[in-house]
Amino acid sequence: MSEQYEYVPHRLLRRRVRDIASGVEGVLMAVINENVSDAADYEHWMELAYIRNASGREFTTAVTNVQPAYDQPQTAHRRRDQGST
């Protein structure tokens, strides 16, 4: 039987990210290619992102749901002030 998981490098590791499925933000702790099948005769591998949210709890989501989380967008007032300088 093969390994049940393997770590995968990702450009956003240890950075703040957002899960687009739930909207929750946190730090990307790991990306793991995991056998998510519970059948012994069939393997289904999936890349899962492990994200630690502000409370310290980790949750998983599909790695395709992960995007960088940027600071709050600037308000129109701040953009206008910066453009006039």
DRENDO-1510 file (C-alpha; in Angstrom, 1 decimal, always signed):
<recs>
REC; n; res; u; v; w
REC; 1; MET; +0.0; +0.0; +0.0 .
REC; 2; SER; +1.3; +3.5; -0.8 .
REC; 3; GLU; +1.7; +6.4; +1.5 .
REC; 4; GLN; -1.6; +8.1; +2.5 .
REC; 5; TYR; -0.2; +11.6; +2.1 .
REC; 6; GLU; +2.7; +13.7; +0.8 .
REC; 7; TYR; +3.6; +17.3; +1.4 .
REC; 8; VAL; +3.5; +19.6; -1.7 .
REC; 9; PRO; +5.4; +22.9; -2.0 .
REC; 10; HIS; +3.2; +26.0; -2.6 .
REC; 11; ARG; +4.1; +29.6; -3.2 .
REC; 12; LEU; +1.8; +30.9; -0.5 .
REC; 13; LEU; +3.0; +28.7; +2.4 .
REC; 14; ARG; +3.2; +30.7; +5.7 .
REC; 15; ARG; +1.4; +33.6; +4.0 .
REC; 16; ARG; -2.1; +35.0; +4.7 .
REC; 17; VAL; -4.6; +33.5; +2.4 .
REC; 18; ARG; -8.4; +33.4; +1.9 .
REC; 19; ASP; -10.5; +30.3; +1.3 .
REC; 20; ILE; -12.8; +31.4; -1.5 .
REC; 21; ALA; -15.4; +28.7; -0.7 .
REC; 22; SER; -16.0; +30.0; +2.9 .
REC; 23; GLY; -14.5; +33.5; +2.8 .
REC; 24; VAL; -12.4; +32.6; +5.9 .
REC; 25; GLU; -8.8; +34.0; +6.1 .
REC; 26; GLY; -5.8; +32.6; +7.8 .
REC; 27; VAL; -2.2; +31.4; +7.3 .
REC; 28; LEU; -1.5; +28.6; +4.8 .
REC; 29; MET; +0.3; +26.0; +7.0 .
REC; 30; ALA; +0.7; +23.1; +4.5 .
REC; 31; VAL; -0.5; +21.7; +1.2 .
REC; 32; ILE; -0.8; +17.9; +1.3 .
REC; 33; ASN; -1.6; +15.5; -1.5 .
REC; 34; GLU; -3.8; +13.1; +0.5 .
REC; 35; ASN; -5.6; +9.9; -0.3 .
REC; 36; VAL; -9.2; +10.9; +0.7 .
REC; 37; SER; -10.7; +7.5; -0.3 .
REC; 38; ASP; -12.0; +5.3; +2.5 .
REC; 39; ALA; -12.2; +2.3; +0.2 .
REC; 40; ALA; -9.2; -0.1; +0.4 .
REC; 41; ASP; -9.3; -1.1; -3.3 .
REC; 42; TYR; -9.7; +2.5; -4.7 .
REC; 43; GLU; -7.4; +5.5; -4.2 .
REC; 44; HIS; -8.6; +9.1; -4.7 .
REC; 45; TRP; -5.9; +11.6; -4.2 .
REC; 46; MET; -6.6; +15.3; -3.7 .
REC; 47; GLU; -4.4; +18.3; -2.8 .
REC; 48; LEU; -5.7; +19.8; +0.4 .
REC; 49; ALA; -4.7; +23.2; +1.9 .
REC; 50; TYR; -4.4; +23.4; +5.7 .
REC; 51; ILE; -5.2; +26.9; +6.8 .
REC; 52; ARG; -4.9; +28.2; +10.4 .
REC; 53; ASN; -7.5; +30.9; +11.2 .
REC; 54; ALA; -7.3; +33.7; +13.8 .
REC; 55; SER; -8.5; +31.5; +16.6 .
REC; 56; GLY; -5.6; +29.0; +16.0 .
REC; 57; ARG; -7.8; +26.2; +14.6 .
REC; 58; GLU; -6.9; +24.7; +11.3 .
REC; 59; PHE; -9.3; +23.7; +8.6 .
REC; 60; THR; -8.8; +22.2; +5.1 .
REC; 61; THR; -10.0; +23.2; +1.7 .
REC; 62; ALA; -9.2; +22.3; -1.8 .
REC; 63; VAL; -5.9; +23.9; -2.8 .
REC; 64; THR; -7.7; +25.5; -5.8 .
REC; 65; ASN; -9.9; +27.5; -3.3 .
REC; 66; VAL; -6.8; +29.3; -1.9 .
REC; 67; GLN; -6.0; +32.8; -2.9 .
REC; 68; PRO; -3.7; +35.5; -1.4 .
REC; 69; ALA; -5.5; +37.7; +1.2 .
REC; 70; TYR; -4.6; +41.3; +0.8 .
REC; 71; ASP; -5.2; +44.1; +3.2 .
REC; 72; GLN; -8.5; +45.8; +3.1 .
REC; 73; PRO; -9.0; +47.7; -0.1 .
REC; 74; GLN; -8.4; +51.4; +0.0 .
REC; 75; THR; -11.5; +53.6; +0.3 .
REC; 76; ALA; -12.2; +56.1; -2.5 .
REC; 77; HIS; -11.3; +58.9; -0.2 .
REC; 78; ARG; -7.8; +57.6; +0.5 .
REC; 79; ARG; -7.2; +56.9; -3.2 .
REC; 80; ARG; -8.2; +60.4; -4.1 .
REC; 81; ASP; -5.9; +61.9; -1.4 .
REC; 82; GLN; -3.0; +59.8; -2.6 .
REC; 83; GLY; -3.5; +60.7; -6.2 .
REC; 84; SER; -3.4; +64.5; -5.5 .
REC; 85; THR; +0.0; +64.4; -3.9 .
</recs>
